[in-house]
Amino acid sequence: MGGVQHTQIQDYVILCPGCPVPYAVYLFVVSHFGPLQGNRWPSALSLSQVMQLSGVEATVISFSVLVSASSTSSWRKAFSCLFEVIQSTMRPNVITFNAAISSCEKALKWPSVLGALEFMSGFEALPDVISLNAAMSACEKAGQDLMALHLFRSIPTRLLKPNVISFSAVMSACEKTRQWQQALILFQDMLAAKIQPDIISYGAIISCCEKGGKWQYALSLFDHMLQSAIRPSIISLSAATSACENSGCWREALQLFQIALESHLRVDVIILSAAISSCEKGCEWQQALVLVESMSSLEVQPNVISFNAALGACERAGQWQKALRLFEDIAAFALEPTILSLETATRAVEQSSALCGRAALAQWLDESERHFVQLLAA
């Protein structure tokens, strides 16, 4: 099938007008295996025109496949094709509507998605769980958490059963608006319904608890995910590490860092910065420096947040030499120190002015003052 060429299909259709081969088969073949696979709409549309000219009868199924062939940027074309079906003698079914809804969901057109849902009832094409999942996803991406929750609660009233995608979509909506209590209720309902959470579900609920300041729940849910033999994602790890940062749980942050390495996940600067910050709050300056030094071997470009956290850890521990070296590293990485960088490093030097000498301290403060002026003027 992969070797079928668009021109070969067109030639076959033209040479065999009125052939009994279903119209949808041709659309499916050219959409998924044609030379324009990366931009499926033009290929499917041109074949549609060829087959109409060749006398091959179009069906609701064929138009459904044509709508599905539209790309994210072609949601208007998807609706245009849907209206073409509506204006014909054919009656669109739930598959046709779902194809258009999915196109709008990917294009972040949530009002159009809700409009299509309402429109379905007029054609006795009742929305199914796929329709509602796409609608909830569209609302979630647009930050419309109340609408997503309303759609979720309408599922049983439509005599349908939510699936893991349904729960993940509505919990993701709660995450964006920091509704951690509602997200936990949904997660408990999910388990009660014997629906196994997936990596997306866990990522949503862990992030929601982290953003809500409930680090205990976030870490507990991360452990629950590992016990369920689900491999962590970078999203769930970032959320759990950020929860450690907020609570100063540096041991747990280091454990999460180790899990990321063992899972062969590409650790990013967000995870490392959060882990360094947790070490700062736990007064573990040595661990903070180990994490900073690990960035080079992990090919992670540090940012000023990473350095500020390590600076804070050294300053709290009275490690003024280390603080000065970190401050110099900021410039070495072509980063611009912030006022926090300067204040933290200056405090570290002031704490040990007797050791470094008054002249050195005066020079440091003079250089710091110039940096302050530059930052304030920027």
C-alpha positions in Angstrom: 0.0 0.0 0.0 2.9 2.3 0.8 4.0 2.2 -2.8 0.7 3.5 -4.2 1.2 6.8 -6.1 -1.3 9.6 -6.3 -1.1 9.7 -10.1 -1.7 6.0 -10.3 -4.9 6.3 -8.3 -6.1 9.2 -10.5 -5.4 7.2 -13.6 -7.2 4.2 -12.3 -10.3 6.3 -11.4 -10.3 8.1 -14.8 -10.0 4.8 -16.7 -12.7 3.1 -14.7 -15.6 5.6 -14.4 -18.4 4.3 -12.2 -16.2 1.6 -10.7 -17.7 -0.1 -7.6 -14.6 0.5 -5.5 -15.7 2.7 -2.6 -15.0 6.4 -2.7 -13.7 6.4 0.8 -11.0 3.8 0.1 -9.4 6.2 -2.4 -9.5 9.1 -0.1 -8.0 7.0 2.7 -5.2 5.7 0.6 -4.1 9.0 -0.8 -4.5 10.7 2.6 -2.3 8.3 4.4 0.0 6.9 1.7 0.1 9.6 -1.0 3.1 11.8 -1.8 1.5 14.7 0.1 1.3 12.9 3.5 2.7 15.9 5.4 -0.1 18.1 4.0 -3.0 15.7 3.5 -5.8 18.1 2.5 -4.7 19.1 -1.0 -4.1 15.5 -1.9 -7.5 14.3 -0.7 -9.3 17.3 -2.1 -7.8 16.8 -5.6 -8.8 13.2 -5.6 -12.3 14.1 -4.5 -12.6 16.4 -7.5 -11.3 13.7 -9.9 -13.7 11.1 -8.6 -16.7 13.4 -8.8 -15.8 14.1 -12.5 -15.4 10.3 -13.0 -18.9 9.6 -11.8 -17.9 7.8 -8.6 -20.7 8.4 -6.0 -19.7 10.3 -2.9 -20.9 9.0 0.4 -21.1 10.2 4.0 -18.1 8.0 4.8 -16.0 9.5 2.0 -16.8 13.0 3.1 -15.9 12.0 6.7 -12.5 10.9 5.5 -12.1 14.1 3.5 -12.8 16.1 6.6 -10.3 14.1 8.6 -7.7 14.8 5.9 -7.7 18.5 6.7 -4.8 19.8 8.7 -4.8 21.9 11.8 -4.7 25.1 9.8 -7.6 23.9 7.6 -10.3 23.8 10.2 -12.4 26.2 8.0 -12.1 23.7 5.1 -13.2 20.9 7.4 -16.3 22.9 8.3 -16.8 23.8 4.6 -16.8 20.1 3.8 -19.2 19.4 6.7 -21.7 22.0 5.4 -21.4 20.5 1.9 -22.6 17.2 3.3 -25.4 19.0 5.2 -26.6 20.8 2.1 -26.6 17.6 0.0 -29.1 14.8 0.3 -26.7 13.0 2.6 -27.1 13.2 6.4 -23.8 13.7 8.4 -23.2 11.1 11.1 -21.2 11.3 14.3 -18.0 10.4 12.4 -18.4 13.3 10.1 -19.0 15.7 13.0 -16.1 14.3 15.1 -13.7 14.8 12.2 -14.7 18.5 12.1 -14.6 18.8 15.9 -11.2 17.3 16.0 -9.9 19.7 13.4 -11.2 22.7 15.4 -9.8 21.3 18.7 -6.3 21.1 17.2 -6.7 24.7 15.9 -7.8 25.9 19.4 -11.2 27.0 18.1 -13.2 26.0 21.2 -16.3 28.1 20.4 -16.6 26.3 17.0 -16.3 23.0 18.8 -19.2 23.8 21.1 -21.2 25.0 18.2 -20.7 21.7 16.3 -21.8 19.8 19.4 -25.0 21.7 19.5 -25.5 21.3 15.8 -25.2 17.5 16.0 -28.6 17.1 17.7 -30.4 18.5 14.7 -29.2 15.6 12.6 -29.8 12.9 15.2 -26.1 12.4 15.4 -25.7 12.2 19.1 -22.2 13.1 20.4 -20.2 10.2 21.6 -17.3 10.1 24.1 -14.9 11.0 21.3 -16.9 14.2 20.5 -16.9 15.2 24.2 -13.3 14.4 24.7 -12.3 16.6 21.8 -14.5 19.4 23.2 -13.0 19.1 26.7 -9.5 19.2 25.2 -10.4 22.3 23.3 -11.7 24.0 26.4 -8.7 22.9 28.4 -6.3 24.4 26.0 -8.2 27.6 26.0 -8.3 27.8 29.8 -12.1 27.2 29.9 -12.0 24.9 32.9 -15.7 25.4 34.0 -16.9 24.5 30.5 -14.6 21.5 30.4 -16.0 20.4 33.8 -19.6 21.0 32.5 -18.9 18.8 29.5 -17.4 16.1 31.6 -20.4 16.0 34.0 -22.7 15.8 31.0 -21.2 12.4 29.9 -23.3 10.2 32.2 -26.4 12.2 31.4 -25.9 11.2 27.8 -25.7 7.5 28.9 -22.0 7.5 28.0 -19.0 6.4 30.1 -15.9 8.5 30.5 -12.5 7.0 29.6 -9.0 7.8 30.6 -8.8 10.6 27.9 -11.9 12.2 29.4 -10.4 12.3 32.9 -7.1 13.5 31.6 -8.6 16.4 29.7 -10.7 17.7 32.6 -7.9 17.3 35.1 -5.6 19.2 32.7 -8.2 22.0 32.7 -8.2 22.0 36.5 -4.4 22.2 36.4 -4.4 25.4 34.4 -6.7 27.1 36.9 -5.1 25.5 40.0 -8.2 23.7 41.0 -6.3 21.0 42.9 -9.3 20.0 45.1 -11.4 19.3 42.1 -8.6 17.5 40.3 -8.1 15.2 43.3 -11.8 14.4 43.4 -11.7 13.5 39.7 -8.7 11.4 40.2 -10.4 9.5 43.0 -13.5 9.0 40.8 -11.2 7.7 38.1 -9.8 5.0 40.4 -13.2 4.2 41.7 -14.4 3.6 38.1 -11.5 1.2 37.7 -10.0 3.3 35.0 -6.2 3.0 35.0 -4.5 6.5 34.9 -1.9 7.0 32.2 1.1 9.2 32.1 -1.0 12.2 30.9 -3.4 11.7 33.8 -0.6 11.6 36.3 1.2 14.5 34.8 -2.0 16.6 35.0 -2.8 15.8 38.6 0.8 16.1 39.9 1.2 19.5 38.2 -2.2 20.6 39.6 -1.1 19.8 43.2 2.3 21.4 42.7 0.8 24.6 41.4 -1.7 24.5 44.3 1.1 24.4 46.8 0.2 20.8 47.9 3.7 19.3 47.6 2.8 16.3 49.8 0.0 15.2 47.4 2.3 15.8 44.4 5.0 13.6 45.7 2.6 10.9 46.9 1.0 10.8 43.5 4.4 10.5 41.8 5.1 7.5 44.0 1.7 6.1 43.2 2.6 6.4 39.5 5.9 4.6 40.0 4.2 1.8 41.9 1.8 1.5 39.0 4.8 0.7 36.8 4.3 3.8 34.7 7.4 5.4 33.4 7.6 9.0 34.4 7.6 11.8 31.8 9.5 15.0 31.9 6.3 16.8 32.7 5.6 14.7 35.8 9.2 14.9 36.9 9.3 18.7 36.5 6.1 19.1 38.5 7.3 16.8 41.3 10.7 18.5 41.5 9.1 21.9 41.6 7.0 20.6 44.5 10.3 19.7 46.3 11.6 23.1 45.5 8.6 24.8 47.2 8.9 22.7 50.3 12.7 22.5 50.5 12.7 18.7 50.3 16.2 18.4 48.9 16.6 14.7 49.5 13.4 13.9 47.5 14.6 16.3 44.8 17.9 14.5 44.4 16.0 11.2 44.3 13.8 12.5 41.4 17.0 13.7 39.6 18.4 10.2 39.9 15.1 8.7 38.6 15.3 11.0 35.6 18.8 9.8 34.8 17.9 6.1 35.3 14.8 6.6 33.1 17.0 8.1 30.4 15.0 11.2 30.3 16.7 14.4 29.0 17.0 16.5 32.1 16.4 20.2 31.4 17.3 23.4 33.1 13.9 23.6 34.8 14.3 20.3 36.7 17.9 21.1 37.7 17.1 24.7 38.8 14.2 23.3 40.9 16.5 20.7 42.5 19.2 23.3 43.2 16.7 25.6 44.7 15.4 22.8 47.0 19.0 22.3 48.1 19.3 26.0 48.8 16.3 26.0 51.1 17.7 22.8 52.8 21.0 24.6 53.3 22.8 21.9 51.3 25.3 24.0 49.4 27.5 21.1 48.5 24.7 19.2 46.8 23.7 22.5 45.0 27.2 22.8 43.6 27.2 19.2 42.5 24.0 19.8 40.5 25.5 23.0 38.9 28.6 21.1 37.9 26.5 18.2 36.5 25.0 20.6 33.9 28.1 20.5 31.7 28.1 16.7 31.4 24.3 16.6 30.9 24.7 19.3 28.1 22.3 21.5 29.9 22.7 25.3 29.5 22.4 26.9 33.0 20.4 30.0 33.5 20.6 32.8 36.0 18.0 31.1 38.1 20.2 28.1 38.5 23.1 30.3 39.6 21.0 32.4 41.9 19.8 29.3 43.8 23.4 28.0 44.1 24.6 31.4 45.2 21.9 31.5 47.9 22.9 28.0 49.1 26.6 29.2 49.4 25.7 32.5 51.0 23.6 30.8 53.7 26.5 28.4 54.5 29.0 31.3 54.7 30.9 29.9 51.6 31.8 33.3 50.3 34.6 32.0 48.0 32.2 29.6 46.3 29.7 32.4 46.0 32.2 34.7 44.3 33.2 31.9 41.9 29.5 31.3 41.0 29.0 35.0 40.4 32.0 35.0 38.0 30.5 31.9 36.2 27.4 33.9 35.4 29.4 36.1 33.2 31.4 33.2 31.8 28.2 31.7 30.5 27.2 35.0 28.9 24.4 35.5 31.3 23.3 38.8 32.9 23.3 38.8 36.7 20.1 40.0 38.3 19.8 42.2 41.3 19.2 39.1 43.4 22.6 37.7 42.1 24.4 40.8 43.2 22.6 41.1 46.6 23.3 37.5 47.4 26.9 37.5 46.4 27.5 40.8 48.2 26.0 39.4 51.5 28.3 36.4 51.2 31.4 38.7 50.9 30.2 41.0 53.7 29.9 38.0 56.1 33.6 37.3 55.6 35.0 40.8 55.2 37.6 40.2 57.8 39.0 37.3 55.9 39.0 38.9 52.4 40.3 42.3 53.6 38.7 45.7 53.5 40.3 46.7 50.2 39.0 43.6 48.4 35.6 44.2 49.9 35.6 47.8 48.8 36.5 46.8 45.3 33.8 44.1 45.2 31.1 46.6 46.4 32.3 49.2 43.9 31.9 46.7 41.0 28.5 45.6 42.4 27.3 49.1 42.5 28.1 49.6 38.8 26.2 46.4 38.0 23.2 47.7 40.1 23.2 50.9 38.1 23.3 49.1 34.8 20.5 46.8 35.8 18.3 49.5 37.1 18.9 51.5 33.9 18.0 48.6 31.6 
